[in-house]
């Protein structure tokens, strides 16, 4: 029973961290940390996808999860428009 509580707490903390990264990327247009800045080319797409993935988890929608995963992938792949 203890291990289930630890896993639930870990998932909750990871969800909060994912939401903070998503909001930071969506509103500020850049990723925190050097490693993420190198790998994510379109932070706003990535942030929108990350938040959409969290919303889909809360309302149990696999279609929103798929769209969110696609937006996160596009955030990594699409080149900046400069």
C-alpha positions as CSV (number, residue, x, y, z in Angstrom):
1,X,0.0,0.0,0.0
2,X,2.9,2.3,0.8
3,X,4.4,1.9,-2.7
4,X,1.2,2.9,-4.4
5,X,1.1,6.1,-2.4
6,X,4.7,6.8,-3.3
7,X,4.0,6.2,-7.0
8,X,0.9,8.4,-6.9
9,X,2.9,11.2,-5.2
10,X,5.7,10.9,-7.8
11,X,3.2,11.1,-10.7
12,X,1.6,14.1,-9.1
13,X,4.9,15.9,-8.7
14,X,5.9,15.0,-12.3
15,X,2.5,16.4,-13.6
16,X,3.1,19.7,-11.7
17,X,6.6,19.9,-13.2
18,X,5.3,19.2,-16.7
19,X,2.6,22.0,-16.2
20,X,5.2,24.5,-15.1
21,X,7.4,23.7,-18.1
22,X,4.4,24.0,-20.4
23,X,3.2,27.3,-19.0
24,X,6.8,28.7,-19.1
25,X,7.3,27.7,-22.7
26,X,3.9,28.9,-23.8
27,X,3.9,32.3,-22.2
28,X,7.6,33.2,-22.4
29,X,8.4,31.6,-25.7
30,X,11.6,29.9,-24.4
31,X,12.5,26.8,-22.6
32,X,14.2,26.8,-19.1
33,X,17.6,25.3,-18.9
34,X,20.4,24.9,-21.5
35,X,19.5,21.3,-22.4
36,X,15.9,22.0,-23.3
37,X,16.7,25.2,-25.1
38,X,19.0,23.2,-27.4
39,X,16.4,20.5,-28.2
40,X,13.1,22.4,-28.5
41,X,13.0,24.6,-31.6
42,X,9.4,26.0,-31.2
43,X,8.8,26.4,-27.4
44,X,5.2,27.7,-27.8
45,X,4.1,24.7,-29.7
46,X,5.8,22.5,-27.2
47,X,4.2,24.3,-24.3
48,X,0.7,24.1,-25.8
49,X,1.2,20.4,-26.4
50,X,2.4,19.8,-22.9
51,X,-0.6,21.5,-21.4
52,X,-3.0,19.7,-23.7
53,X,-1.5,16.4,-22.6
54,X,-2.2,17.3,-19.0
55,X,-5.8,18.4,-19.8
56,X,-6.4,15.2,-21.7
57,X,-5.2,13.2,-18.7
58,X,-7.7,15.0,-16.4
59,X,-10.7,14.5,-18.7
60,X,-9.6,11.0,-20.0
61,X,-9.5,11.9,-23.7
62,X,-7.2,9.9,-25.9
63,X,-7.8,12.2,-28.9
64,X,-6.5,15.2,-26.9
65,X,-3.6,13.2,-25.7
66,X,-2.7,12.4,-29.3
67,X,-2.9,16.0,-30.4
68,X,-0.8,17.0,-27.4
69,X,1.9,14.5,-28.3
70,X,1.9,15.7,-31.9
71,X,2.3,19.3,-30.8
72,X,5.2,18.4,-28.5
73,X,6.8,16.5,-31.4
74,X,6.3,19.5,-33.7
75,X,7.9,21.7,-31.1
76,X,11.0,19.6,-31.5
77,X,11.0,19.3,-35.3
78,X,9.7,22.6,-36.8
79,X,12.4,25.1,-37.5
80,X,12.0,28.7,-36.3
81,X,10.6,31.2,-38.8
82,X,13.6,33.6,-38.8
